[in-house]
């Protein structure tokens, strides 16, 4: 029994490894307060160097982990207070599921919430702007879900259904002005239309120049 090996240090946070745990165990036994604090700061920097991915972690998390690895026995003048021990191992609160079913699953509950807020808007212009924004959002969701069968009238009907008839926008106004299209898509269509017109105009001019060249020499000289 006298030659039995000493028990291996209990690794509290396995992601840091045995050597870091040993250093923490040593630091908390240093009698001098200033030295103990200096060693703790140096260990935090060492952890960052040994684990580059932890450089993105906040310093407070690293110090909290240091206190946890010391079993909350590390007494130092650190930049952050020691977290309450009661929080360790405390089960997180249950996240409740939203009540009620989603009317149209391809839109999701957030669209329903936006419609509920739009109904509460009293100013007509602001409410219409909200409807247009919601319509653009719904169109993007709907086109992803069903690309072949799509019409702005479907979006307007769905808005009317979800708002229980309290929101409405004119279908012809939406179609003529492309209100449910995003500004990027409208700009793209405008550029495409302009390019098509220029190409069509170029073909006309090219055809006309051929006629003039052919007309300038209607008869070929016979040998």
Buried (B, 14 or more C-beta within 10 A) or exposed (E): EEEEEEEEBEBBEEEBEEEBBEBBBEBBEBEEEEEBBBBBBEBBEBBBEEBEEBEEEEEEEBBBBBBBBBBBEBBBEBEBEBBEEEEEEEEEEEEEEEEEEEEBEEBEBEBBEBBEEBBEBEEEEEBBBBBBBBBBBBBBBBEEEEEEEEEBEBBBEBBBEBBEEBBEBEBEEBEEEBBBBEEEBEEEEEEEEEEEEEEEEEEEEEEEEEEEEEEEEEEEEEE
